[in-house]
């Protein structure tokens, strides 16, 4: 079967149509990656046991190096061997029909030392291995794949904000013409929001936690087999050695509150970008953003003139799907009947799906942003067509001059009718307004394009606040 045909026959578009976007997650979200992470946890656990003076397990330097090489060079062929042990069995043993037990037998076959084999998976339940393996994978996926993509989107927004900090643009509140702003300032808002969201994601990654407490969270098997060992201290040192927080109080399962917190942070970032996708779509619709389409690109199957904002639409759809999946995961994984039920086992396998939809959403948004250019002519024309937005400036200035009914006066002249510059001039020319010439002239000369307040200067907030996440969440890496 050729690769092209394989992608066309994939059940999920993540492994078919969008595989080129999600390949970066294969080392963290695939079945092979999970098997490899389990092998890593089991090997690290062996090392930990061998370091205990109270136990008889010994691993010499050569054996340790061989096991480290096995972990570091764990291949797809190795993963297939583990899978065969689980599903088909080998000449020496039947199929385990158990994924973690298959890893144990794989390591026994690799080590082939009767003095070491009894210590593989010693005292552990599958969840001790799985909860750690999944967190190592999730941490890697977010740090190495998702965060760099989000950072790239943020940098694009920062660049757009700085480049177009002074480009005036009509704002719309409730969809109606409102006090003007600049395109740069509005873009800076999204950059700042995303920056905050990135900080929450990093905090969530730092908060990932693991357990190593046995079948019911009591260390029962460990303490009966080797009561001379301080297993609570061992578990804490082992889990923190993997870069995770240690959970001392658990059932058989990790409560997954840490994952729920992390997924909430991802949903927060996705919500910011969904808002951006929808605004970008509207700006394209209004003609504020022009799109640079490829020469050979087809915008519509029937209308040759069209360049559709498909990247923003695709991003929106994927981020909505991602948020739905992340919400489901957070709700499902934090509940378990009594000390353990297996409903979480199949659900955890879908975490990669949620992360993949995130990744596609980020990349599609980045592509969309790279194709758009603010149409300053269109923005200027729209500003000129809506002089009524200056009513706020006039009535606020009149308030300062002591006219308590200034709002009502402007409302009478502007609401529900077509407002022109002449309309506003007639208000200012009212002989009952005792305005000094300078104030009257300043208001008469004001244009919508000039009525942007401190919008341009607010873009500089991005520079003033840059690096605060690095300072706040520096983990020493």
Secondary structure, 3 states (H helix, E strand, C coil): CCHHHHHHCCCCCCCCCCHHHHHHHHHHHCHHHHHHHHHHHHHHHHHHHHCCCCCCCCCCHHHHHHHHHHHHCCCHHHHHHHHHHHHCCCCCCCCCCCHHHHHHHHHHHHHCCHHHHCCCCCCCCHHHHHHHHHHHHHHHHHHHHHHHHHHHHHHHHHHHHHHCCCCEEEEEECCEEEEEEEHHHHHHHHHHHHHHHHHHHHHHHHCCEECCCCCCCCCHHHHHHCCCCCHHHHHHHHHHHCCCEECCCCCCCCCCHHHHHHHHHHHHHHHHHHHHHHHHHHHHHHCCEEECCCCCCCCCCCCCCCCCCHHHHHHHHHHHHHHHHHHHHHHHHCCCCCCCCCHHHHHHCCHHHHHHHHHHHHHHHHHHHHHEEECHHHHHHHHHCCHHHHHHHHHHHHHHCCCCCHHHHHHHHHCCCCCCHHHHHHHHCCCCCCCCHHHHHHHHHCCHHHCCCCHHHHCCHHHHCCCHHHHHCCCCC
